[in-house]
Every structure is written in structure tokens, then in C-alpha cells.
Amino acid sequence: MKLLRGLDGIGYTPIGGKSLQKSDFRLICATNRDLKELVRKGNMREDFFYRINVIPLKMPPLRERKDDIPLLIDHFLQTSNSRLSSIKQFPHALRLRMEMYSWPGNIRELKNVVERYITLGHLHIEDIIPISTAELAKEETLSQGMCLSDSMDSFEQKLIQSALEQCRWKKGDTASLLGLTMRTLQRKLKKHGIK
């Protein structure tokens, strides 16, 4: 009842106090439970539910908002890299595999995976093939029978593609990241057929 009075803005009386006090606060609640079901079963007071159910926001699970995965990876990379002396990046192949994963543990699982990769250099998720830095390096090695110029073009294309994704396809930022002029980047994009 005291909490309900506080939520109504009536105020509260401190322990040992005699006068009514007012406070200026906002209450933010989060749950993964069905509150209407709790009210229906009698496990939550109906009047309390209606006091906290002012602006409900439903956050869908990560598997339903795959577009957020690259943004979250970059955020966790940035926060983790700020604590390290050497900066680590996620290879393109690894990012693609992470975007295909269903993430049953949602954002906490994604954060742990990013931190594990930065710390140990490899990751293992149930539904993703275990990936190590050695395996990722193999993906970048030359294909047999490929001449040097073709190999260099292939590597350059992958590098530009990865930089574009890291910079959210902002070409000015990509050029800066790669140490290229905008004109040179545009020429290379045209050469590799990247749009």
C-alpha cells in the first residue's frame, strides 16, 4: 500500500517521521513475464499493474531483430577494445555466422561471445561451427592455382567489403578507415563491382 501511495504521488512518511514527504522519481520496470496473466492468477495486485503499466514497451528477442546484431557487435567491440592495448576486429565470415545464429540468450549471450572472442581468439556457440582465428585465417589464404594478382584482388575486395560493413556502408568513413581518398575508393568499388 505504501508503494502504491508513492506511485500515486500522494507521498510517503519516513521511518520515525511525522510529516508527509514528496519525491520526484520515475519508475521503470522490466520483466519477461506476462503481467496480465499474473494479475489474472492473483499473483499481482490489479491496482499495482495499472499504476506501472503507463507506457509499455515490448522488446522483441534478438532473433527477431537481426539488423541490430552488427550494431551490438560493434558496440561490444568498442567497449571491450577500450580496455585492451591492442584493437581486435571481427572478421567478415565470423560476423555473417553470428547474424545467422538465433541467440536464445539474447543480448547477454551476444556480449559474452564477443568478449570471449576478444579474450581467447575463438568462440563456440551451440548452433555455429566452432571458429578459431586459425580457421578464419584459412578462409583468407590463397586458393590453389590462383595467380598473385588475382589473389591480391580477392583480398582487396574482401577487405573493402569488411570495411564497408564495419562503417555501415558510409563510404566517407570507409575511405578514412582504409586510408584511401574518396576517389580511389570509388574506383576500387567499381573495379570489384561493389555497389
C-alpha positions in Angstrom: 0.0 0.0 0.0 2.9 2.4 0.8 4.4 1.8 -2.6 1.0 2.4 -4.3 0.6 5.7 -2.4 4.1 6.7 -3.5 3.3 5.9 -7.2 0.1 7.9 -6.9 2.1 10.9 -5.9 0.4 11.2 -2.5 3.8 10.9 -0.8 5.4 8.9 2.0 6.3 9.2 5.7 9.9 8.4 6.5 10.6 5.9 9.3 10.4 7.9 12.6 8.9 10.9 10.7 5.6 12.6 11.2 5.2 14.7 8.2 4.4 13.6 4.7 7.3 13.8 2.2 7.1 14.1 -1.6 9.7 12.7 -4.0 10.3 13.3 -7.7 11.1 10.0 -9.4 10.2 7.8 -12.4 9.7 4.1 -12.0 11.0 1.9 -14.8 10.1 -1.8 -14.6 11.3 -4.7 -16.8 10.1 -8.3 -16.9 10.0 -11.3 -19.2 6.7 -12.4 -17.6 3.1 -11.9 -18.7 1.9 -9.4 -16.2 -1.8 -9.7 -17.2 -1.6 -13.4 -16.6 -0.1 -12.7 -13.1 -3.0 -10.4 -12.4 -5.5 -13.0 -13.6 -4.0 -15.7 -11.4 -3.9 -13.3 -8.4 -0.1 -13.2 -8.1 -0.1 -9.4 -8.7 -2.4 -6.7 -7.5 -4.5 -5.3 -10.3 -4.2 -1.7 -9.0 -0.4 -2.0 -8.9 -0.4 -3.4 -12.5 -2.4 -0.3 -13.7 -0.1 2.1 -11.9 3.1 0.7 -13.6 1.5 0.0 -17.0 1.6 3.6 -18.2 3.9 3.4 -21.3 4.5 -0.3 -22.1 7.4 -1.1 -24.4 7.8 -4.6 -25.9 11.4 -5.5 -26.8 11.4 -8.4 -29.2 14.1 -11.1 -28.8 17.4 -10.6 -30.8 16.4 -13.4 -33.2 13.5 -11.1 -34.4 15.8 -8.1 -34.9 18.8 -9.4 -36.8 19.6 -5.9 -38.1 20.7 -5.0 -34.5 23.3 -7.7 -34.3 26.1 -5.8 -36.3 25.4 -2.7 -34.3 25.6 -4.6 -31.0 28.8 -6.4 -32.1 30.4 -3.0 -32.9 29.3 -1.6 -29.5 30.6 -4.5 -27.5 33.8 -4.5 -29.6 34.3 -0.8 -28.8 33.7 -1.2 -25.1 36.0 -4.2 -24.9 38.7 -2.7 -27.1 38.8 0.4 -24.8 40.2 -1.9 -22.0 42.8 -3.5 -24.2 46.1 -2.3 -25.6 45.6 -3.9 -29.0 42.4 -3.4 -31.0 40.6 -6.5 -32.3 38.1 -6.7 -35.1 35.6 -9.4 -36.1 36.3 -10.9 -39.5 33.5 -10.8 -42.1 33.0 -14.5 -42.1 32.5 -14.6 -38.4 30.0 -11.7 -38.5 27.9 -13.5 -41.1 27.8 -16.6 -39.0 26.8 -14.6 -35.9 24.0 -12.9 -37.8 22.6 -16.4 -38.8 22.5 -17.6 -35.2 19.2 -17.5 -33.2 20.7 -16.1 -29.9 18.5 -17.8 -27.3 20.4 -15.9 -24.6 19.6 -12.6 -26.3 22.0 -9.6 -25.8 23.8 -11.1 -22.8 24.8 -14.1 -24.8 26.0 -11.9 -27.7 28.0 -9.8 -25.3 29.7 -12.8 -23.7 30.5 -14.3 -27.1 32.2 -11.0 -28.3 34.2 -10.8 -25.0 35.2 -14.4 -25.3 36.4 -14.0 -28.8 38.4 -10.9 -27.9 39.9 -12.6 -24.9 40.6 -16.1 -26.3 40.7 -15.6 -30.0 38.0 -18.2 -30.7 34.3 -18.8 -30.0 32.0 -21.7 -29.7 28.2 -21.4 -29.9 26.0 -24.4 -29.9 24.5 -23.9 -33.4 27.5 -22.3 -35.0 30.5 -24.3 -36.2 33.4 -23.5 -33.7 35.6 -20.8 -35.2 39.1 -20.1 -34.3 41.5 -17.4 -35.6 43.4 -20.1 -37.4 40.2 -21.2 -39.2 39.4 -17.6 -40.1 43.0 -17.2 -41.4 42.5 -20.2 -43.6 39.5 -18.6 -45.2 41.8 -15.7 -46.3 44.5 -18.0 -47.7 45.1 -18.3 -51.4 43.1 -20.8 -53.4 45.3 -23.3 -55.2 46.1 -22.2 -58.8 45.3 -18.5 -58.2 47.9 -16.1 -59.5 49.3 -13.3 -57.4 47.3 -10.5 -59.0 44.0 -12.5 -58.7 44.8 -13.3 -55.0 45.6 -9.6 -54.3 42.3 -8.5 -56.0 40.4 -11.1 -54.0 42.0 -10.0 -50.7 41.4 -6.3 -51.6 37.7 -7.0 -52.4 37.2 -8.8 -49.0 39.0 -6.0 -47.1 36.9 -3.3 -48.7 33.7 -5.3 -48.1 34.6 -5.8 -44.5 35.4 -2.1 -44.0 32.1 -1.1 -45.7 30.1 -3.3 -43.3 32.1 -2.0 -40.3 31.3 1.5 -41.3 27.6 0.7 -42.1 28.2 1.4 -45.8 29.2 5.0 -45.2 31.7 5.5 -48.0 33.5 8.5 -46.5 34.1 6.7 -43.2 35.2 3.6 -45.1 37.7 5.6 -47.1 39.1 7.1 -43.9 39.3 3.6 -42.3 41.2 2.2 -45.2 43.5 5.3 -45.6 42.2 6.0 -49.1 40.9 9.1 -50.8 37.2 9.0 -51.7 38.0 9.0 -55.4 40.3 5.9 -55.0 37.7 4.1 -53.0 35.0 4.8 -55.7 37.4 3.5 -58.4 38.0 0.3 -56.4 34.3 -0.2 -55.7 33.7 0.0 -59.4 36.6 -2.4 -60.2 35.2 -5.0 -57.8 31.6 -4.5 -58.7 30.7 -3.5 -55.1 27.6 -1.3 -55.0 
